[in-house]
Amino acid sequence: MKSVGIFLVAFMLASMAACGGSDDGEEQTRSEHSILVTIQGDGSGTVTHSLSPDLPCATADSPCVWNFFEDPVLTTTLTATPDVGSEFAGWGGACTADPCTITVDDQYDVTATFDLIR
């Protein structure tokens, strides 16, 4: 049972993404299998993915990259959550439907748009 626990911890660490922007303006490194998330619009919110839902990604001024290193290729579902006073207006890029599900077998660019509620 102990070896199963160690495997699960190793798997979770391998699937975690480098998320959040760089304060020094440097571009984040992308792996062969990655999702670059950018937020647009005059509202605000966060984006998470189903493999690591506790790692929110991106702000309007700081896109982020989720890198996936496991083999076989994994599928993840992205979720957009608007902040108070904002609403989710839709996906762009590699996401064409809501929910947005991506099989991470390449590098994907995704845009989430949040608008202020008027």
SVG drawing of the C-alpha trace seen along z (x, -y; Angstrom):
<svg xmlns="http://www.w3.org/2000/svg" viewBox="-26 -49 39 51">
<polyline fill="none" stroke="black" stroke-width="0.4" points="0.0,0.0 2.9,-2.3 4.2,-2.0 0.8,-3.0 0.9,-6.1 4.4,-7.0 3.3,-6.5 0.3,-8.7 2.4,-11.5 4.9,-11.2 2.1,-11.3 0.5,-14.3 3.9,-16.2 4.5,-15.3 1.1,-16.6 1.4,-19.9 1.9,-22.9 4.1,-25.8 1.5,-28.4 1.4,-32.1 3.1,-34.9 6.7,-36.1 7.2,-39.4 10.3,-40.2 8.6,-40.0 10.4,-36.8 8.4,-34.3 7.5,-31.1 9.1,-27.9 6.7,-25.6 7.0,-21.8 6.0,-19.9 2.6,-19.3 1.3,-22.5 -1.6,-25.0 -1.0,-28.7 -3.9,-30.6 -4.5,-34.3 -7.4,-36.3 -9.1,-39.1 -11.9,-41.5 -12.7,-44.2 -13.8,-41.8 -11.7,-39.3 -11.7,-35.7 -9.6,-32.6 -9.1,-29.4 -8.4,-26.0 -8.0,-22.5 -9.4,-19.3 -6.1,-17.5 -5.0,-20.1 -8.1,-22.1 -6.4,-23.8 -3.9,-25.6 -5.8,-28.6 -4.2,-30.2 -3.8,-33.6 -4.8,-37.1 -5.5,-39.9 -1.9,-41.1 -0.2,-37.7 -0.9,-34.7 0.3,-31.3 1.5,-28.0 0.5,-24.6 3.1,-22.0 2.2,-18.3 5.0,-15.8 3.2,-12.4 2.9,-9.7 0.3,-8.7 -1.2,-12.0 -3.8,-13.2 -7.2,-15.0 -8.2,-17.9 -11.2,-20.1 -10.8,-23.8 -13.1,-25.8 -13.5,-29.6 -14.7,-31.2 -15.6,-34.9 -14.8,-37.1 -17.6,-39.0 -18.9,-41.7 -17.7,-39.9 -19.2,-37.2 -17.5,-34.6 -18.1,-35.7 -16.5,-32.7 -13.4,-30.8 -11.1,-31.5 -8.2,-29.7 -8.1,-26.0 -11.3,-26.1 -14.4,-26.2 -17.1,-25.0 -18.0,-25.2 -16.9,-23.1 -13.5,-23.2 -11.9,-19.8 -8.3,-19.4 -6.3,-16.3 -2.9,-17.7 -0.9,-16.2 0.6,-19.5 1.0,-23.1 -2.3,-24.9 -3.2,-28.5 -6.5,-29.3 -8.2,-32.6 -10.8,-33.1 -12.8,-36.4 -14.4,-37.9 -16.6,-41.0 -17.8,-43.4 -21.5,-43.0 -23.3,-46.2"/>
</svg>
